[in-house]
């Protein structure tokens, strides 16, 4: 989808510099959700802020806010004064009034796999139980499947029954014979080796001593390479889908969890093909290893999750799924498992989640995931504001070394621009928002401009009394920025487009202006997969913002 913006009417305004409130010292509040367990893996409750240590880039930080969230109501010590924060390690924080539990957002990503029904059923049943026992009014859950491309099976909802019905359908799709990725590659490599041996033997019989044929390892590389290239294309789609999901969650407040059931997200792309062709990790040529190295892609997921404050629970449901019946085909299931779990362990460790493999083990993980979503601590500390999208390392430790804290390991202080981009992207998939003022929008009749593209005018109305106006001589000045994005099916989104509009209102017209609104005009170009547009407007002075989504299906095409 493509979107174009044109500046709109500003009534009596003229272009001006963005006004400023003057010199200010900004402080960011960095929130970190922490799950605490004992040596037996059980959740520990009843702790106070004094039980925790939190570090930013290796430097200890005084806790300025502390809350314990439980299945019932949270214990909350509220925001502490700077003086109280400075002495937090000397005395327990006092308990303040309870506050409602945080909103929880669960996104379930399942890559379609094939296993016998008796292995699939407990896996699907455990996820249904997770949803049933976790999601309540105000929470949302989404379901996405991936099979070479992504499908949004259930959009953000609190309808548990709808999610359960779709999970049953996903379970049926996962039942079937195990996909044999290794057999064809192994047989191809063996056939080429046999052919080369026969050619060499015949050449020797004819007295041809200088004939050069590929070595056994070269044959293995040739057989595996084409399959690894195909796997890379698939991997790129997979990683892009996961990162799209994480970016869409960034603008949502509250506790956020991604259950990531992937069939291939390993350290090396298509490593199983090299193993199946007869190579081991240690003898895969360096050039090939560099080509199939997937660590940077997986670490982009980790960085995106931490920047979006999302905890990932990555699981590999198929586990040891492949034992070849043909004795000439090597059993590479353990090597594949190690390749997968290396990166899944890293994802879990650095985002505060837990990992597992095999459908039975994964089913056993779901109750703990449910507890993690319902029983955790929220810590916060004050940090100097940079708002430059730079990352800072975070470490949470327990003073009682017999306890374990799980939390994200990185914080990204996002700029106002990045936050607004996150918000409008989230608005495409999430109906609720914490916007501070309301927008209105009208979409005009669409017109066909190409075989698969259409255009439509969109008018966005921004209430002037929601904007901060600064007196400057005989006028009042302000500025706002409009953000827009079009979207359809998961991943079918345009780039976020932004335009900034400054304005001046003569003092004599201020009272009348405050009763009206600015109108901003947009020309929207869409295709047959576009379903809606999300609009965000931020007041450049106060940083308050508004959001609105406009569906396309209600508009006629002329």
ChimeraX attribute file (.defattr): number of C-alpha atoms within 10 A of each C-alpha:
attribute: neighborCount
match mode: 1-to-1
recipient: residues
	/A:1	18
	/A:2	19
	/A:3	18
	/A:4	14
	/A:5	18
	/A:6	10
	/A:7	13
	/A:8	15
	/A:9	15
	/A:10	17
	/A:11	14
	/A:12	11
	/A:13	18
	/A:14	13
	/A:15	13
	/A:16	13
	/A:17	12
	/A:18	15
	/A:19	20
	/A:20	14
	/A:21	9
	/A:22	6
	/A:23	6
	/A:24	7
	/A:25	7
	/A:26	11
	/A:27	12
	/A:28	14
	/A:29	16
	/A:30	17
	/A:31	17
	/A:32	21
	/A:33	27
	/A:34	22
	/A:35	22
	/A:36	21
	/A:37	18
	/A:38	14
	/A:39	10
	/A:40	8
	/A:41	11
	/A:42	12
	/A:43	17
	/A:44	15
	/A:45	15
	/A:46	8
	/A:47	14
	/A:48	19
	/A:49	24
	/A:50	18
	/A:51	13
	/A:52	18
	/A:53	17
	/A:54	19
	/A:55	18
	/A:56	17
	/A:57	12
	/A:58	11
	/A:59	10
	/A:60	13
	/A:61	17
	/A:62	22
	/A:63	28
	/A:64	25
	/A:65	22
	/A:66	25
	/A:67	24
	/A:68	24
	/A:69	23
	/A:70	18
	/A:71	14
	/A:72	10
	/A:73	15
	/A:74	21
	/A:75	22
	/A:76	22
	/A:77	21
	/A:78	17
	/A:79	16
	/A:80	17
	/A:81	10
	/A:82	13
	/A:83	9
	/A:84	17
	/A:85	20
	/A:86	14
	/A:87	14
	/A:88	17
	/A:89	16
	/A:90	10
	/A:91	11
	/A:92	15
	/A:93	22
	/A:94	11
	/A:95	13
	/A:96	12
	/A:97	9
	/A:98	15
	/A:99	14
	/A:100	11
	/A:101	18
	/A:102	17
	/A:103	16
	/A:104	21
	/A:105	25
	/A:106	25
	/A:107	22
	/A:108	22
	/A:109	24
	/A:110	23
	/A:111	22
	/A:112	17
	/A:113	22
	/A:114	19
	/A:115	21
	/A:116	12
	/A:117	14
	/A:118	10
	/A:119	17
	/A:120	25
	/A:121	19
	/A:122	18
	/A:123	21
	/A:124	22
	/A:125	16
	/A:126	19
	/A:127	23
	/A:128	21
	/A:129	16
	/A:130	21
	/A:131	22
	/A:132	16
	/A:133	14
	/A:134	22
	/A:135	22
	/A:136	15
	/A:137	10
	/A:138	13
	/A:139	18
	/A:140	23
	/A:141	23
	/A:142	21
	/A:143	21
	/A:144	21
	/A:145	19
	/A:146	20
	/A:147	14
	/A:148	15
	/A:149	13
	/A:150	20
	/A:151	16
	/A:152	15
	/A:153	18
	/A:154	19
	/A:155	16
	/A:156	20
	/A:157	21
	/A:158	18
	/A:159	18
	/A:160	18
	/A:161	12
	/A:162	11
	/A:163	23
	/A:164	18
	/A:165	13
	/A:166	15
	/A:167	21
	/A:168	14
	/A:169	13
	/A:170	21
	/A:171	21
	/A:172	15
	/A:173	14
	/A:174	21
	/A:175	18
	/A:176	13
	/A:177	11
	/A:178	15
	/A:179	12
	/A:180	12
	/A:181	14
	/A:182	22
	/A:183	20
	/A:184	15
	/A:185	26
	/A:186	22
	/A:187	17
	/A:188	17
	/A:189	25
	/A:190	20
	/A:191	13
	/A:192	17
	/A:193	20
	/A:194	13
	/A:195	13
	/A:196	18
	/A:197	16
	/A:198	12
	/A:199	15
	/A:200	18
	/A:201	13
	/A:202	12
	/A:203	14
	/A:204	13
	/A:205	10
	/A:206	9
	/A:207	10
	/A:208	11
	/A:209	10
	/A:210	9
	/A:211	10
	/A:212	9
	/A:213	14
	/A:214	13
	/A:215	12
	/A:216	18
	/A:217	19
	/A:218	16
	/A:219	21
	/A:220	26
	/A:221	22
	/A:222	17
	/A:223	24
	/A:224	26
	/A:225	19
	/A:226	14
	/A:227	18
	/A:228	22
	/A:229	15
	/A:230	12
	/A:231	18
	/A:232	19
	/A:233	12
	/A:234	16
	/A:235	21
	/A:236	13
	/A:237	17
	/A:238	21
	/A:239	16
	/A:240	16
	/A:241	20
	/A:242	23
	/A:243	21
	/A:244	19
	/A:245	23
	/A:246	29
	/A:247	21
	/A:248	21
	/A:249	27
	/A:250	23
	/A:251	23
	/A:252	23
	/A:253	16
	/A:254	15
	/A:255	20
	/A:256	24
	/A:257	26
	/A:258	23
	/A:259	22
	/A:260	21
	/A:261	25
	/A:262	22
	/A:263	19
	/A:264	21
	/A:265	25
	/A:266	25
	/A:267	22
	/A:268	24
	/A:269	26
	/A:270	27
	/A:271	28
	/A:272	25
	/A:273	27
	/A:274	28
	/A:275	25
	/A:276	25
	/A:277	27
	/A:278	24
	/A:279	21
	/A:280	15
	/A:281	14
	/A:282	8
	/A:283	12
	/A:284	19
	/A:285	13
	/A:286	10
	/A:287	8
	/A:288	15
	/A:289	16
	/A:290	11
	/A:291	14
	/A:292	20
	/A:293	16
	/A:294	20
	/A:295	16
	/A:296	10
	/A:297	17
	/A:298	21
	/A:299	15
	/A:300	15
	/A:301	20
	/A:302	26
	/A:303	21
	/A:304	22
	/A:305	29
	/A:306	24
	/A:307	22
	/A:308	23
	/A:309	28
	/A:310	27
	/A:311	29
	/A:312	28
	/A:313	25
	/A:314	26
	/A:315	28
	/A:316	25
	/A:317	26
	/A:318	23
	/A:319	22
	/A:320	16
	/A:321	18
	/A:322	18
	/A:323	14
	/A:324	15
	/A:325	10
	/A:326	10
	/A:327	8
	/A:328	11
	/A:329	19
	/A:330	17
	/A:331	19
	/A:332	22
	/A:333	19
	/A:334	13
	/A:335	15
	/A:336	23
	/A:337	20
	/A:338	14
	/A:339	21
	/A:340	24
	/A:341	22
	/A:342	15
	/A:343	20
	/A:344	27
	/A:345	17
	/A:346	19
	/A:347	25
	/A:348	22
	/A:349	20
	/A:350	22
	/A:351	26
	/A:352	23
	/A:353	25
	/A:354	23
	/A:355	22
	/A:356	22
	/A:357	21
	/A:358	19
	/A:359	23
	/A:360	18
	/A:361	17
	/A:362	24
	/A:363	23
	/A:364	15
	/A:365	21
	/A:366	21
	/A:367	17
	/A:368	16
	/A:369	19
	/A:370	19
	/A:371	18
	/A:372	24
	/A:373	25
	/A:374	23
	/A:375	21
	/A:376	25
	/A:377	27
	/A:378	19
	/A:379	22
	/A:380	20
	/A:381	22
	/A:382	17
	/A:383	15
	/A:384	11
	/A:385	14
	/A:386	14
	/A:387	16
	/A:388	13
	/A:389	16
	/A:390	12
	/A:391	15
	/A:392	14
	/A:393	14
	/A:394	20
	/A:395	19
	/A:396	21
	/A:397	18
	/A:398	15
	/A:399	12
	/A:400	10
	/A:401	10
	/A:402	10
	/A:403	18
	/A:404	20
	/A:405	20
	/A:406	23
	/A:407	26
	/A:408	28
	/A:409	20
	/A:410	23
	/A:411	22
	/A:412	20
	/A:413	22
	/A:414	19
	/A:415	15
	/A:416	15
	/A:417	16
	/A:418	15
	/A:419	17
	/A:420	27
	/A:421	25
	/A:422	21
	/A:423	28
	/A:424	28
	/A:425	31
	/A:426	23
	/A:427	24
	/A:428	24
	/A:429	22
	/A:430	20
	/A:431	11
	/A:432	15
	/A:433	16
	/A:434	12
	/A:435	16
	/A:436	12
	/A:437	16
	/A:438	15
	/A:439	19
	/A:440	17
	/A:441	17
	/A:442	12
	/A:443	19
	/A:444	15
	/A:445	15
	/A:446	20
	/A:447	15
	/A:448	15
	/A:449	11
	/A:450	9
	/A:451	8
	/A:452	10
	/A:453	17
	/A:454	18
	/A:455	21
	/A:456	18
	/A:457	16
	/A:458	21
	/A:459	17
	/A:460	22
	/A:461	18
	/A:462	22
	/A:463	19
	/A:464	17
	/A:465	15
	/A:466	18
	/A:467	23
	/A:468	20
	/A:469	22
	/A:470	16
	/A:471	15
	/A:472	13
	/A:473	9
	/A:474	11
	/A:475	17
	/A:476	20
	/A:477	27
	/A:478	26
	/A:479	23
	/A:480	23
	/A:481	17
	/A:482	24
	/A:483	23
	/A:484	27
	/A:485	26
	/A:486	30
	/A:487	25
	/A:488	20
	/A:489	14
	/A:490	18
	/A:491	18
	/A:492	13
	/A:493	21
	/A:494	18
	/A:495	14
	/A:496	18
	/A:497	16
	/A:498	18
	/A:499	13
	/A:500	15
	/A:501	22
	/A:502	18
	/A:503	23
	/A:504	25
	/A:505	23
	/A:506	16
	/A:507	15
	/A:508	11
	/A:509	12
	/A:510	16
	/A:511	10
	/A:512	8
	/A:513	18
	/A:514	15
	/A:515	10
	/A:516	14
	/A:517	20
	/A:518	18
	/A:519	20
	/A:520	19
	/A:521	19
	/A:522	20
	/A:523	17
	/A:524	21
	/A:525	20
	/A:526	26
	/A:527	18
	/A:528	11
	/A:529	14
	/A:530	21
	/A:531	19
	/A:532	20
	/A:533	26
	/A:534	22
	/A:535	28
	/A:536	25
	/A:537	27
	/A:538	24
	/A:539	20
	/A:540	21
	/A:541	18
	/A:542	16
	/A:543	14
	/A:544	16
	/A:545	23
	/A:546	24
	/A:547	25
	/A:548	22
	/A:549	22
	/A:550	18
	/A:551	15
	/A:552	18
	/A:553	10
	/A:554	11
	/A:555	12
	/A:556	10
	/A:557	13
	/A:558	8
